[in-house]
Amino acid sequence: MDDMKFSRRQSLGMAGLGAGLASGLIAAPSLAQAETGAKGPSPKTPAFKTKIDFKDPEWNRDTYVRIDADIDPTREKVGWLKGKVYGVRPNEPVRQLFINEGFSVVRSVRQEDGSYRRLLREIVFYRDIETGKLIDTWYNPYTDETVDVVPIANDPFNFTISQWAPEPPSYGGLNKDKPPRKPFLMEWEEGPNDTLILRTDIDMMYPNGLTPDKWVRESSGPFNRVSEHFIYTVNRKDVVNPNVTHIQHVGAWSRVTPWLPWMLMGQADGHINYFNNFTTAEDGIAGLPDDLVAAARNMGEKWLHAPESDYGPSLSSIENYITDHEPAPVPEGWEPPKAPAAPQPLQRGGQ
């Protein structure tokens, strides 16, 4: 969950919620209301727009804050993600590698200019595709070796949501792209059963902090090419309700990214695809799987809470990997794994 995407790794398996959405029945209180019994905004909640206007940058800002976080600064919102991770190489079928599951905890803080700082911690673990158990080592079928698994753990991943479209994430200064300033207008459309659908996309290519000369086995090359795509579905009645400070949602997230550094693939042909679904954990941390919470708590109690203050920098898992690891040894004669040769066309009739 590393870039300034518009939700940052919140997701879960949600067949029951999906059924509710299909019948138009999803109408959940905000996370804080579910946990504390509170109703409506607290006295510290800033005024926000609820009248639907796709062309109004301030409505887009306020509505996105209510989806991504809770516009009430006294409340935390917990997002849950779960999905599958695939390896993609030339000349062979796409291969499922493992399951990913994690959560984020976020709060929003109104700024003097009317924007919001979104303060977030997030952590994502990996599970075995056969047993579903959390894993700390993984057999890499591409390299025929067992490697240590490194979870995604970002503390913090903060950014500003304003009436102006956000800049792409800097990745610790690696991404230099600075597009022209424009109003914050998101991609909305009317959905079935009185819902609204929001789509967000981000496509980037930027210098790789894991330089291939030093990080021979971890680096995918001089540049990282990353794409992330999100789809949110919300109930119209929640969007227009001034008592709803967090808008419950269901959604899907996909990510195309280079091989993960800890897979030790080097500059092998191919890449990784994440396919996840996501929503809010209505009961907060208490609603998450026990083993997921235990694994996060084992890394520190802070992972169960959003940041209390705005600190940084906000780094991706690549920058965190550089800080927390040393380059893996490179065996003599080692080469990145090669994809299979292209299959030959079938010959007919001895031709």
N, C-alpha and C positions, 0 to 999 in steps of 0.2 A: 502497500500500500504505500511511494517515495516522493512523488511529484506533487506539484500543486494541482492535482486533479480535483475535480469538483466533488469529492466525497472522501477520498482517501481511505480506502480499504474498510468498508463497513459491509458485511454481507452475511447471509446464512441460508441454510436449507429451510424452506418455508412452504411446504405443501399446504398446510392449513391456511396460511395467510393468502396463498395464491387462490385457494377456493373461495375465500371471503371476498377477494378482489373481483373474481369473475362474477360473483353475484351482487357486487356493489355494496357489500356489507362491512368493509373494513372501516372502522371509525374508532381509533384508539386514543385514550388520553395521552398527554405528554408523559415522558418517562418519569419526570419529577412528580407529576400528579399521581401516577400509578404508585410510586414509592411512598409519598408523603401524605397523600390525600388532599394535597393542595388543589384548588380550583382557580383557573384563570391566572393572569399575570400577577407577579408579586409587585409590591410598590417600587422596586428597582427596575422593572421592565420598561425599556424605552418605548415610545409610541412607534407603531409600525403600520404599514399600509396593508390592507386586506382586499381592497377592490381589485379584481383581476384586470390587469392591463399589460399585455405582453410587450407593449412598446414603451413602458415606463421604466427607466433604469432603477428608480428607487423602489418600485414594487418588486422588480427582479431581485434587487439586493436583499430586501427584507424577507421575501419568500424563500430565497436560497438559504439565508441564515437560518430560517425556521426549519428547513429541511436538513441542512448539514449539521446544525447544532441545535441549541435552544436559545431563542432570542432573549430569554430571561437570564441575566448573568448569574443568578443564584443557583441555577440548575445545571447539572451535567447531563450529557446525552451519551449513551453507550451504543455504538454500532457494532454489528456482528457480521462477519463474512465467512463464507465457506464455498469451496469449489474444487476444481480439478486443474492440475498443471500438466501440460503436455510438452513433449519434445518434438521438434519438427526438423527433419533433415531431408536433403534431396534423395529421390529414388527409393523411398521406403514409406510405409504407412506412418501416419502420425501416431506417437506412442504416449500413453498416459504414464507419467512418472510417479506422481504422488498426489495426495490430497492436501490442500492448504486450508487452514481455519484460523481465525484470529478476531481481534476486536480493537476498537479505538474508543477513547474517552475524550470528550471535547466540551469546552465551554466557549461562549462568545462574550466579548467585551466591547461595548460601544465606545467609539472614539469621538473626539470633539468635532471632527469634520463630518460626522454622520455615518462614517464607515464602521465596520466591525473587525476586530482582531479575533480570529478563530484560533484558540489555543488547544493543541491536541497532542496526545501520546497514542501510539499505536504499536501493536505487536501481533505478529502472524507466525504460526507454527506449521509444521508439516506432519502429515500422517501417512502411514503405510497404506497402499492401495488395497491390500488384501485384508488386513486385520482392522484397519481404522485407528490403530494405536499411534500416539505421538512418537516420533522417531528422533534420535539424536545422531544416528549414523544411517547411511543409505548406500546400497550397492548400486554403483553406476554401470549400467549395462553397456554404455558406449565405450568406457575405458577399462572395464573389467576390474574394478577396484572399489573398495569401500571407503567412503569419504565422510567427514564430519558435517552434520547439517547445521546451518547457521540461520536461525529465525530472523525475520524482519523485525527490527526493534528501533523505532524512531522516537526520540525524546529530545526536543519536541518536533512537531511539524506544523508550524504556525504560518498563517498568511492572512492578508487583508481582503475582506469582501466589501466592496464599495459600489457606488453608482457608476464607476468606471471599470471597464473590462480589466481583469488582472493580467499582470505580466506573467510569462512562463516562469517556472521555478528556475532558480539560478544554479542549483546543485553545487552550492559552495563556491560560486563564481565560475564554474565550468561552462555553464550555458550563457552565452553572451547575447542571445536574441532579445531585442528590444522593439517589439512592434509598435506602431503608432497608437496613441491613446484614442479610445473610442468608448461610447456608452456601453454599460453592462446590460446587454440584451441577450437573453438565453434562448435556446431553441425549444420552444413550447409547441404543443399541439393538443387538440381536444382528443380525449380517449373515450373508450366505451364505458357505459354504466356511470356516467357523470364523473369521470376521472380526467385528470390532466397528465400528460406525459412530457417529461423533460429529458432531453438528450444533451450530453456534453462530450466533447472530443478534444484530445490533445495529441499532437504528433510532433516529435522532436528528434533532432540529431545534434549531438554536442560532444565535445572532447571527453574521452574516457579518463577518469581519475586513476583507474588501474592501468597504467601505461604498460604496453606489452614488453618493453625491454626489461622492466623490473619485475612485473607480475606475469611471468611467462605462462603459468598454468591457469591463472585466474582471469586474465584479460581476454576479452573478445576482440580486441583490436584498438586502434587509435581513437575510434568514435563509438558512442552508444547511440543506437537508434531505438527509440521507445515510442509506442503508441498506446493510449488508454482511451477507452470508450465506456460511457455510463448511460444507463437508461433508468429513470426514476418514474414511478407511477404513484400519484397521490389522489386523494378524494377532493373534489372541488369544495365540498362543504367544510373540510378542514382548512383549506386555504383562505376562505372568506370569514372564518370564525375568529373574532378578535380575542377569544378566550384560549385559543390554541397557540401556545408559544413554541411548540415543536410539532411539525407536521410529520406524522407517521407516513412511511412509504415502503414500497417494495421495489426492487430494482435488479439490474444485471450489470456486471462489470467484466470487461475483457482487457487483457494487456498483452502486447507483443513486446518482448524484451530479449536481450542477448542471454546466452547461457549464464546461469547463476555462478558467481565467482567460486563458491565452495564446491561446485561440481568438477572443477579442475579440468575444464574442456579446452582451455586455451582458445586459439582462433579457429576452432573447428567450424565447418559449415553447419548452418542451422541456427535455430533460436528456440525460445520458450514461449508458450502461449498459456495465459491464465484465463479461465472461464469461471466466474463466480456469480452468485446471487447474494443480495444483501438487504438488510432492513435495520430498524432500531430494535435493540433488546429492551422490551418494555419494562422488564423487572430489573434492569440495570445489570450489574455484575452478578447478582443473585440468579439471573436467568440464563447465564452462560454455562456450558458444560463444566463439570467439576474438574476434569483433568486439565482443561484449558486454563481455568483460573489458577489451579495449583502450579502449573508450569510458569505462568506469568508471575505469580507471587514468589516463586523460587528465584526469579530474576530480580525481585525487588517489589516492595509494596507499592511503590510509586506507579507501577504499570496499571494499577486498578483505579487510578484517578487522573483527571485532567490537570494540566499545569495550573497553578494558582496565580502565576505571573507570566509576563511575556519576556522570555529569554530565548537565546539562540546560540549559534545559528541553527536553522532548520536544514538538516542534511539528509540526503538519501541513504539507502542501504549501502550504496557503493562507497560513499565517503566514510560511513561508519565502519565498513569492512576494512578500509585502509587504516583507520585508527586502531582497530581492535586486533588486527592480524599481521603476521609477517608472511612474505612470499613463500609458497610451498616449495620444497626441494624439487629440482628438475633432474630426473634420472638421466644418465648418459644415454644419448640417442633417442630421447623421448620426442614424440611427435603428436600433434593433436589427432584425435580419432578421425578416421576418414569415413565419409558416407559411402554406401554401396555404389557400385558402378551402375550406370543407366541400364535398365533392362532392354534386351534386344527385341525388336518386333518379331512376331511369329512368322515363320516361313510357311508358305502354302505350296502344296503339291511339288515339293522338291525344288522349288524355284530359289 
